[in-house]
Amino acid sequence: MSNLAQARQMQGRLVSWLIDDAYPVWATAGFDSVHRAFSERLTASGALPDEPRRARVQTRQVYAFSQAARLGWRGDARPLVEAGLEFFIGNYLRDDGLFHTLVTHDGKVADDRAVLYDQAFALLALASAQQVLGPTPRLVDLGVGLRTRLRERMQRPGGGFDSGIPERLPLLSNPHMHLFEAALAWKAVSADPGWGALADEICGIALKHFIDPRTGALAEVFDANWQSEPDATPGQAIEPGHQFEWAWLLLCQDASPGSATRQAAERLFDIGENHGVKGGVAINALSAGFRIKDPAVRLWPQTERLKAACRLGALTGEERYWRSALGAAQGLWRFLDHGTPGLWYDKIDRRGVFVMEPAPASSFYHIICAIAQFGEALRQAAR
């Protein structure tokens, strides 16, 4: 059986798990019906009570349930999307139009900072919710307003954004990646040229600053002048998961054969695939010289490997990309093959053993996006 045929089988298994197991449990046990908000984590016996709620989890879960119908779930996602948005907007919105990063389980502000990462996911949630609620004036106004506030309060001279308020440095590629993703999501639902301009700007910054022109690898941490110091800066690493995730986003921006954007994406994918996949799974981190820096494994890089590989497979028809997509799907399945249906493992430690801990809701967004992109790529390959 070809890699493409096996990939189709794996896609069917992933979709069945999603609609039969995952969506039902996260729509019930994963939703706090008292406070009308999404839970942070689930165990086999249910949610952990009274945990603080991160902005990124509420917004990611809005995204997750906004995709439910088109992925085949027959439950009623609309009330969950509406409730998640109401809890988020009502409890996280600051006076300056940006969003807090953390509230208590009942909505009291626990961390007043506004970080770029969370603003990006707020924009993604507002764009995604329109797939369920329609392009309502409120959602559009909130999205445009947040974009304006980001330009006013966090944009840097020459382009790009500070990492947050009040901690503006170091500069980080990761929140820009999610802001890029949000801008592309808004482009899909809005004719407002400001979204395309934002996507173009971040793509340009990635090609100019985030990606090392010598190696083609993407770094994580930068100083005020967008300079990185490989292996010397705290937190600096070459993360295979982010090589894959940026590759996918760059291909969503411009997949034209021979374009600088596509060439950068293909190189990022090759770095992740050739250096960052060990034992069938994408590991956490490499050094600047592509040596293993952190051999432990998280769930989310498997989803990003799958997204990039299947996108390249659909674009090129090359067997090597479908082989990688199949391997990524099989690697992802290892995390989803949990003792409790609909939950997942999130980490494999340095010894190669799954870490026994509650399933984090934050991973659901990654899983859903990967399954959706896998299916779209397979449909494209069949045309």
ZAMARGU-4260 file (C-alpha; in steps of 0.2 Angstrom, whole numbers, plus 5000, padded with zeros to 4 digits):
<rodrens>
0) 5000/5000/5000 | 5007/5017/4995 | 5011/5031/5008 | 4996/5041/5001 | 4984/5026/5003
5) 4990/5023/5021 | 4989/5042/5025 | 4970/5041/5020 | 4968/5027/5032 | 4976/5037/5046
10) 4966/5052/5042 | 4950/5042/5044 | 4956/5036/5061 | 4960/5053/5067 | 4943/5060/5061
15) 4934/5046/5070 | 4943/5049/5086 | 4940/5068/5085 | 4921/5067/5082 | 4917/5051/5092
20) 4928/5054/5107 | 4937/5071/5108 | 4923/5083/5104 | 4910/5075/5115 | 4922/5075/5130
25) 4928/5092/5128 | 4911/5099/5125 | 4905/5092/5142 | 4918/5088/5155 | 4929/5101/5146
30) 4917/5115/5148 | 4913/5123/5165 | 4894/5126/5164 | 4894/5136/5180 | 4905/5150/5175
35) 4902/5147/5156 | 4920/5145/5152 | 4932/5132/5145 | 4943/5121/5157 | 4961/5121/5157
40) 4965/5102/5159 | 4955/5086/5160 | 4959/5070/5169 | 4949/5053/5167 | 4938/5059/5181
45) 4935/5077/5174 | 4941/5094/5175 | 4952/5100/5189 | 4942/5113/5200 | 4946/5131/5202
50) 4961/5132/5191 | 4966/5149/5184 | 4961/5151/5166 | 4974/5157/5153 | 4968/5169/5139
55) 4976/5157/5126 | 4965/5142/5131 | 4949/5151/5130 | 4953/5158/5113 | 4960/5142/5107
60) 4944/5132/5112 | 4933/5145/5103 | 4943/5141/5088 | 4942/5122/5091 | 4923/5122/5092
65) 4921/5134/5078 | 4929/5120/5067 | 4918/5107/5074 | 4904/5106/5061 | 4915/5106/5046
70) 4925/5092/5053 | 4909/5082/5055 | 4904/5084/5073 | 4885/5084/5075 | 4884/5092/5092
75) 4879/5110/5095 | 4895/5120/5094 | 4887/5137/5093 | 4882/5139/5112 | 4900/5134/5117
80) 4908/5147/5104 | 4896/5160/5111 | 4899/5156/5129 | 4918/5155/5127 | 4918/5172/5118
85) 4907/5180/5131 | 4918/5174/5145 | 4934/5180/5136 | 4928/5197/5131 | 4919/5200/5147
90) 4934/5195/5159 | 4950/5198/5149 | 4947/5215/5140 | 4958/5229/5147 | 4954/5247/5147
95) 4966/5250/5133 | 4958/5238/5121 | 4971/5224/5124 | 4968/5208/5133 | 4974/5201/5150
100) 4984/5185/5150 | 4976/5176/5165 | 4960/5177/5176 | 4954/5166/5191 | 4941/5152/5188
105) 4927/5164/5191 | 4934/5178/5180 | 4944/5190/5192 | 4960/5197/5184 | 4975/5187/5190
110) 4988/5193/5178 | 4986/5211/5171 | 5000/5209/5158 | 4995/5211/5139 | 5007/5199/5129
115) 5007/5198/5110 | 5005/5179/5110 | 4988/5181/5118 | 4982/5195/5107 | 4986/5184/5092
120) 4975/5171/5099 | 4961/5183/5103 | 4962/5188/5084 | 4961/5170/5079 | 4946/5167/5090
125) 4937/5182/5083 | 4940/5177/5065 | 4936/5158/5068 | 4920/5162/5077 | 4913/5170/5061
130) 4912/5152/5054 | 4898/5149/5067 | 4891/5165/5071 | 4893/5175/5055 | 4902/5191/5052
135) 4893/5200/5065 | 4897/5219/5067 | 4903/5216/5085 | 4916/5202/5080 | 4922/5213/5066
140) 4924/5229/5076 | 4933/5219/5090 | 4945/5212/5078 | 4949/5228/5069 | 4950/5237/5086
145) 4962/5225/5093 | 4973/5226/5077 | 4973/5245/5079 | 4978/5244/5097 | 4992/5233/5093
150) 4998/5245/5080 | 4997/5259/5092 | 5004/5251/5108 | 5015/5237/5103 | 5022/5240/5085
155) 5040/5244/5084 | 5048/5256/5072 | 5053/5248/5056 | 5040/5234/5059 | 5036/5220/5070
160) 5029/5220/5088 | 5035/5221/5106 | 5033/5205/5116 | 5021/5212/5128 | 5016/5226/5140
165) 5026/5230/5151 | 5039/5217/5146 | 5043/5222/5129 | 5060/5213/5127 | 5067/5201/5121
170) 5058/5200/5104 | 5051/5183/5100 | 5047/5175/5084 | 5033/5163/5091 | 5020/5177/5095
175) 5023/5184/5078 | 5020/5167/5070 | 5003/5166/5079 | 4999/5184/5074 | 5003/5179/5056
180) 4991/5164/5058 | 4977/5176/5064 | 4980/5188/5050 | 4978/5174/5037 | 4962/5168/5046
185) 4955/5186/5045 | 4960/5187/5026 | 4949/5171/5024 | 4933/5180/5031 | 4936/5198/5027
190) 4940/5209/5013 | 4948/5222/5024 | 4965/5225/5016 | 4973/5228/5033 | 4973/5210/5036
195) 4983/5206/5021 | 4995/5220/5025 | 4998/5213/5042 | 5001/5195/5035 | 5013/5203/5022
200) 5023/5212/5036 | 5025/5197/5047 | 5030/5186/5032 | 5043/5200/5027 | 5050/5200/5045
205) 5052/5181/5046 | 5062/5181/5029 | 5073/5196/5035 | 5075/5193/5053 | 5069/5176/5060
210) 5077/5165/5047 | 5096/5164/5047 | 5101/5167/5029 | 5116/5155/5031 | 5107/5140/5037
215) 5089/5143/5033 | 5084/5139/5051 | 5072/5150/5061 | 5077/5156/5079 | 5066/5160/5093
220) 5074/5175/5103 | 5080/5192/5097 | 5087/5208/5105 | 5080/5225/5101 | 5089/5226/5084
225) 5082/5209/5079 | 5099/5200/5082 | 5100/5183/5088 | 5115/5174/5097 | 5114/5156/5093
230) 5115/5145/5109 | 5121/5160/5119 | 5104/5169/5122 | 5093/5161/5136 | 5079/5152/5128
235) 5087/5151/5111 | 5085/5135/5101 | 5080/5128/5084 | 5064/5121/5088 | 5058/5108/5075
240) 5040/5111/5079 | 5042/5129/5074 | 5052/5125/5058 | 5037/5115/5053 | 5024/5128/5059
245) 5032/5142/5050 | 5034/5132/5034 | 5015/5128/5034 | 5011/5147/5037 | 5023/5153/5023
250) 5016/5141/5011 | 4998/5147/5016 | 5005/5165/5012 | 5014/5161/4995 | 5016/5143/4988
255) 5021/5150/4971 | 5035/5138/4964 | 5052/5147/4965 | 5046/5161/4976 | 5058/5166/4991
260) 5044/5162/5003 | 5041/5145/4996 | 5060/5141/4996 | 5061/5147/5014 | 5047/5135/5019
265) 5054/5120/5010 | 5071/5123/5019 | 5062/5125/5036 | 5053/5109/5033 | 5069/5100/5028
270) 5078/5106/5043 | 5064/5100/5054 | 5062/5083/5045 | 5081/5079/5043 | 5087/5084/5060
275) 5073/5086/5072 | 5063/5069/5070 | 5070/5055/5080 | 5062/5038/5083 | 5047/5043/5072
280) 5043/5059/5082 | 5048/5077/5082 | 5059/5082/5097 | 5059/5098/5106 | 5075/5107/5102
285) 5091/5107/5092 | 5106/5118/5094 | 5112/5131/5081 | 5122/5117/5073 | 5107/5105/5072
290) 5113/5094/5087 | 5100/5088/5099 | 5098/5100/5113 | 5082/5093/5121 | 5077/5075/5116
295) 5061/5076/5125 | 5045/5077/5115 | 5028/5086/5115 | 5012/5083/5106 | 5011/5099/5096
300) 5026/5097/5085 | 5019/5081/5078 | 5004/5091/5072 | 5015/5105/5064 | 5025/5092/5055
305) 5009/5084/5049 | 5002/5101/5042 | 5018/5106/5033 | 5021/5088/5026 | 5004/5086/5019
310) 5004/5104/5012 | 5020/5100/5003 | 5013/5083/4997 | 4998/5091/4990 | 5008/5105/4981
315) 5021/5094/4974 | 5015/5076/4973 | 5031/5070/4979 | 5031/5054/4988 | 5044/5059/5001
320) 5032/5072/5008 | 5017/5060/5009 | 5029/5048/5018 | 5033/5061/5031 | 5015/5065/5032
325) 5011/5047/5036 | 5025/5046/5049 | 5019/5062/5057 | 5001/5056/5058 | 5007/5040/5066
330) 5018/5050/5078 | 5003/5060/5083 | 4992/5045/5085 | 5004/5038/5099 | 4999/5054/5109
335) 4980/5052/5106 | 4980/5033/5109 | 4976/5037/5127 | 4968/5026/5141 | 4953/5038/5142
340) 4944/5041/5125 | 4946/5059/5119 | 4961/5064/5130 | 4979/5064/5125 | 4996/5063/5132
345) 5006/5079/5130 | 5024/5074/5134 | 5037/5061/5132 | 5052/5063/5143 | 5070/5061/5139
350) 5069/5043/5143 | 5056/5040/5130 | 5041/5038/5143 | 5025/5046/5142 | 5022/5059/5156
355) 5007/5055/5166 | 4997/5071/5169 | 4980/5079/5165 | 4977/5082/5146 | 4979/5101/5143
360) 4966/5109/5133 | 4978/5120/5124 | 4984/5106/5113 | 4966/5104/5106 | 4969/5118/5094
365) 4984/5110/5087 | 4976/5093/5085 | 4961/5100/5076 | 4970/5111/5064 | 4982/5097/5059
370) 4967/5085/5056 | 4958/5098/5046 | 4974/5102/5035 | 4977/5084/5033 | 4960/5081/5026
375) 4961/5096/5014 | 4978/5091/5007 | 4971/5073/5004 | 4957/5080/4995 | 4968/5091/4984
380) 4979/5076/4980 | 4964/5067/4974 | 4959/5080/4961
</rodrens>
